[in-house]
Amino acid sequence: MPSAPKKPLDQQVIVITGASSGIGLATARMAAARGARVVLAARNGEALAEIQAEIERHGGAAIHVVTDVSDRAQVKALARAAIDRYGRIDTWVNDAGLSIIGRLEEIEDGDHRRLFDVNFWGVVYGSLVALPHLKESGGTLINLGSVASDVAFPLQGMYSASKHAIKGFTDSLRIELKEEGAPVAVTLIKPAAIDTPFPAHARNYTDREPKLPPPVYRTEEVAEAILHAAVHPRRDIYVGGGGRIMSAAQAVAPRVFDAVGSGMAGLQMREEPPRRPEGSLYQAGVGGQTAGSHPGYVMRRSLYTRGTLHPLTTAAVVAGVGLAAAASLLGGTRHR
């Protein structure tokens, strides 16, 4: 059962990590356009400054704080900057994350640890630093998991492990807050493949350029889900029906999914050699882009996700389509 609604977006202060590109950037732009005051965080200070200026040109309110989420001191500084500027934090979005493409046996231990420092510990630090402020405001914590929180993928083993860990941490934290009676909503977002610069930012151990396995969805679908959760708390939100199907299939028939999953490596590879194999594991990547360069079809929206977020509206639309189809059929019958 969803919790009671929180403040409207135009009354919220929202902190977003990973805000220089992809899902984080799409969420920041959308939140600012809807009246929220946004606090942008990422490693790429130049990109953040440009994004802040863009938001302000369009009449929005934003500040930016250069932050490496793997450093708890920097995450604390991010929270302090938000409080100093806006006086409170209503929603905190832990979006920063990256990946490594390659076989687990071939990847250096240091790279494995760096991925966990960013993906997992970045979420832990962000969550624990944000909690005192969210308890005070009665706010919302939103962590970005993935369909990989439920399903493992070849060539992205440590990424999958980090997203499984995020799910375990988020679920445990939610239970503890519920036991405490804290007025904080906790949502885990589980996107399917999303057309962001994610493949280009990944550290690549293979001899080919990576790509996303289909079906692939637009970043704005995830942003919509995040901002919906900021106002209408949900426990979990899958973005993309394809991801939900994979999660269900793995839960019902794990051995079958293992067999199918072993063929997914090829779906994650292009034919050309890698363009930037070092990725953004240690250095900030190019910012300012929400979309990646996916070579295939990108779905503009997920009817599954829209249906789970707005079930009554979706039911009304489906019923309307059904009535229209029935009327058309009856009309055609009468004219025969």
C-alpha positions in Angstrom: 0.0 0.0 0.0 1.6 3.4 -1.0 2.3 5.9 1.8 0.5 9.2 2.1 1.7 11.8 -0.5 4.6 14.1 0.3 4.9 17.8 -0.6 4.2 18.8 -4.2 7.4 19.0 -6.3 7.2 22.8 -6.5 7.7 22.9 -2.7 10.6 20.5 -2.6 14.3 20.7 -2.3 15.8 17.7 -4.1 19.4 16.5 -4.0 20.5 14.4 -7.0 23.8 12.6 -7.2 25.1 11.6 -10.7 23.4 14.7 -12.0 25.9 15.5 -14.7 24.5 13.1 -17.3 22.0 10.3 -18.0 19.2 9.6 -15.5 20.5 12.1 -12.9 20.6 15.0 -15.5 17.1 14.1 -16.9 15.7 14.0 -13.4 17.3 17.4 -12.4 16.0 19.1 -15.5 12.5 17.7 -15.1 12.4 18.5 -11.4 13.5 22.1 -11.9 11.0 22.5 -14.7 8.3 21.5 -12.3 9.4 24.0 -9.7 11.6 22.0 -7.4 14.9 23.5 -6.1 17.6 21.1 -7.1 21.0 20.4 -5.7 23.2 18.9 -8.4 26.1 16.6 -7.5 28.7 14.8 -9.6 32.4 14.7 -10.2 32.4 16.9 -13.3 32.3 20.4 -12.0 32.4 22.1 -15.4 29.3 20.1 -16.6 27.5 20.8 -13.4 28.1 24.6 -13.7 26.7 24.5 -17.2 23.6 22.5 -16.1 23.0 24.9 -13.2 23.2 27.9 -15.6 20.8 26.2 -18.1 18.3 25.6 -15.3 18.5 29.2 -14.1 18.1 30.5 -17.7 14.8 28.7 -17.8 13.6 30.2 -14.5 14.6 27.3 -12.2 16.5 27.2 -9.0 19.7 25.1 -8.6 23.1 24.9 -7.0 25.9 22.4 -7.8 28.4 20.7 -5.5 31.3 18.7 -7.0 31.1 15.4 -5.2 32.7 12.0 -5.4 30.1 9.9 -3.6 32.7 7.3 -2.6 34.1 9.8 -0.1 31.8 10.2 2.9 33.3 13.6 3.8 32.3 14.9 0.3 28.8 13.6 0.7 28.5 15.3 4.1 29.7 18.5 2.4 27.0 18.1 -0.2 24.3 17.8 2.4 25.7 20.9 4.3 25.6 22.9 1.0 21.9 22.0 0.5 21.0 23.0 4.0 23.0 26.2 3.9 21.3 27.3 0.7 17.8 26.0 1.0 17.3 25.2 4.7 16.2 21.6 4.3 16.2 18.5 2.1 12.9 16.9 1.1 14.1 14.2 -1.3 17.5 12.7 -1.8 18.2 10.7 -5.0 21.2 8.4 -5.0 21.8 8.0 -8.7 25.6 8.0 -9.2 26.9 4.8 -10.6 29.1 3.1 -13.2 30.0 -0.2 -14.6 32.9 -2.5 -15.8 32.5 -4.6 -18.9 34.5 -7.8 -18.9 34.8 -11.3 -17.5 35.1 -11.4 -13.7 38.4 -13.4 -13.8 40.1 -10.8 -16.0 39.2 -7.6 -14.0 41.8 -6.2 -11.6 40.8 -6.2 -7.9 41.3 -2.4 -7.7 38.8 -1.8 -10.4 36.3 -4.1 -8.6 36.7 -2.2 -5.4 36.4 1.2 -7.1 33.1 0.1 -8.6 31.8 -0.9 -5.2 33.1 2.3 -3.6 31.0 4.3 -6.0 27.9 2.1 -6.7 27.3 0.6 -3.2 29.2 2.8 -0.7 28.0 5.9 -2.6 24.4 4.8 -1.9 25.2 3.9 1.7 26.9 7.2 2.4 24.2 9.2 0.6 21.4 7.4 2.5 23.0 7.7 6.0 24.0 11.3 5.5 20.6 12.3 4.2 18.6 10.5 6.9 18.7 13.0 9.7 17.6 15.7 7.3 14.8 13.6 5.8 13.6 12.6 9.3 13.3 16.3 10.1 11.4 17.2 6.8 9.4 13.9 6.6 11.0 13.4 3.2 11.9 10.6 0.7 15.0 8.6 0.0 15.2 7.3 -3.5 17.9 4.8 -4.4 18.7 3.7 -8.0 18.9 0.0 -8.2 18.4 -1.8 -11.5 16.8 -4.9 -13.0 20.3 -6.1 -12.1 19.2 -5.9 -8.5 17.2 -9.1 -9.3 19.0 -10.6 -12.3 22.7 -11.2 -13.0 24.2 -10.3 -16.4 27.4 -11.8 -18.0 30.2 -9.3 -18.6 28.7 -7.0 -15.9 29.2 -9.3 -12.9 30.4 -6.8 -10.4 27.9 -4.2 -11.5 25.1 -6.8 -10.9 26.6 -7.6 -7.5 26.6 -3.9 -6.5 23.0 -3.5 -7.5 22.0 -6.7 -5.5 23.9 -5.1 -2.6 22.0 -1.8 -3.0 18.7 -3.7 -2.9 19.7 -5.5 0.3 20.8 -2.3 2.0 17.7 -0.4 0.9 15.3 -3.1 2.0 17.0 -3.4 5.4 17.1 0.4 5.9 13.4 0.6 5.0 12.5 -2.0 7.6 14.6 -0.3 10.3 12.9 3.1 9.6 9.5 1.5 9.7 10.3 -0.1 13.1 11.5 3.2 14.4 8.4 5.0 13.1 10.5 7.5 11.1 8.5 9.7 8.7 10.8 8.8 5.8 9.7 7.0 2.6 12.2 4.7 0.9 11.9 3.8 -2.8 14.1 1.5 -4.9 14.0 2.3 -8.6 14.8 -0.7 -10.9 15.3 0.5 -14.4 15.8 -1.9 -17.4 18.3 -0.9 -20.0 18.1 2.9 -20.4 19.6 4.9 -23.3 22.2 6.9 -21.3 26.0 7.4 -21.8 26.4 4.5 -19.4 28.1 2.1 -21.9 30.6 4.8 -22.9 31.4 5.6 -19.2 32.1 1.9 -18.4 35.6 0.6 -17.9 35.9 -1.9 -20.8 38.1 -4.9 -20.7 36.8 -6.4 -23.9 38.0 -5.8 -27.5 34.6 -4.4 -28.6 32.5 -1.3 -27.9 29.7 -2.1 -25.5 26.0 -1.4 -26.0 22.8 -2.0 -24.1 20.7 -5.2 -24.5 17.1 -4.6 -25.7 14.6 -3.5 -24.9 16.0 0.0 -24.2 14.0 2.9 -22.8 14.5 6.7 -22.6 16.0 8.4 -19.6 12.8 10.5 -19.1 10.9 7.4 -18.2 13.2 6.9 -15.2 13.0 10.6 -14.3 9.2 10.4 -14.3 9.3 7.4 -11.9 11.8 9.1 -9.6 9.7 12.3 -9.4 6.5 10.3 -8.9 8.1 8.6 -6.0 9.2 11.9 -4.5 5.5 12.9 -4.1 3.8 9.5 -4.0 6.1 7.1 -2.2 6.3 3.6 -3.5 8.4 0.7 -2.2 9.8 -0.4 -5.6 9.3 0.8 -9.1 10.4 -1.1 -12.2 11.0 1.1 -15.2 10.4 -0.9 -18.3 8.2 -3.9 -18.7 11.1 -5.8 -20.2 13.0 -5.6 -17.0 10.0 -6.7 -14.9 9.6 -9.8 -17.2 13.2 -10.7 -16.7 13.0 -10.4 -12.9 9.9 -12.5 -12.8 11.4 -15.2 -15.1 14.5 -15.4 -13.0 12.5 -15.8 -9.9 10.2 -18.5 -11.3 12.7 -20.5 -13.4 16.3 -19.6 -12.4 17.9 -22.5 -14.3 16.1 -21.6 -17.5 17.1 -18.0 -17.1 20.7 -19.0 -16.5 20.7 -20.8 -19.8 19.1 -17.9 -21.6 21.3 -15.4 -19.8 24.5 -17.1 -21.0 23.6 -15.9 -24.5 23.3 -12.2 -23.5 27.0 -11.4 -23.7 26.7 -10.9 -27.5 23.7 -8.6 -27.1 26.0 -6.2 -25.1 28.6 -5.8 -27.8 28.9 -3.8 -31.0 31.2 -4.9 -33.8 33.7 -1.9 -33.6 36.6 -1.7 -31.2 36.3 0.2 -27.9 36.4 4.0 -28.2 37.4 4.8 -24.6 38.2 1.6 -22.7 39.3 3.4 -19.6 35.8 4.8 -19.1 35.0 7.0 -16.1 35.9 4.7 -13.3 38.5 7.0 -11.9 38.1 10.2 -13.9 34.8 12.1 -14.5 33.3 11.4 -17.9 31.8 13.8 -20.4 28.7 15.5 -18.9 25.7 17.3 -20.2 24.1 14.4 -22.1 21.0 12.5 -21.1 20.9 10.1 -24.1 23.6 7.7 -25.2 24.3 6.4 -28.7 22.3 3.2 -28.6 22.3 1.9 -32.2 18.9 0.2 -32.0 15.3 1.2 -31.2 14.7 3.2 -28.0 11.2 3.0 -26.6 9.7 6.4 -25.8 7.7 5.1 -22.9 6.9 2.0 -20.9 3.2 1.3 -20.7 3.9 -1.1 -17.9 5.6 1.5 -15.7 3.0 4.2 -16.5 0.3 1.6 -15.6 1.9 0.9 -12.2 2.3 4.5 -11.4 -1.1 5.6 -12.6 -3.3 2.5 -12.4 -6.7 4.3 -12.4 -5.8 6.5 -15.3 -4.5 3.5 -17.2 -7.6 1.5 -16.5 -9.8 4.3 -17.7 -7.8 4.6 -20.9 -7.9 0.8 -21.5 -11.6 0.8 -20.8 -12.1 3.7 -23.2 -10.2 2.0 -25.9 -12.3 -1.1 -25.3 -15.6 0.7 -25.5 -14.5 2.5 -28.6 -13.5 -0.8 -30.2 -16.8 -2.3 -29.2 -18.8 0.6 -30.5 -16.9 0.4 -33.8 -17.5 -3.3 -34.1 -21.3 -2.9 -33.3 -21.6 -0.1 -35.8 -19.9 -2.1 -38.4 -22.2 -5.0 -37.7 -25.3 -2.8 -38.0 -24.2 -1.6 -41.5 -23.7 -5.1 -42.9 
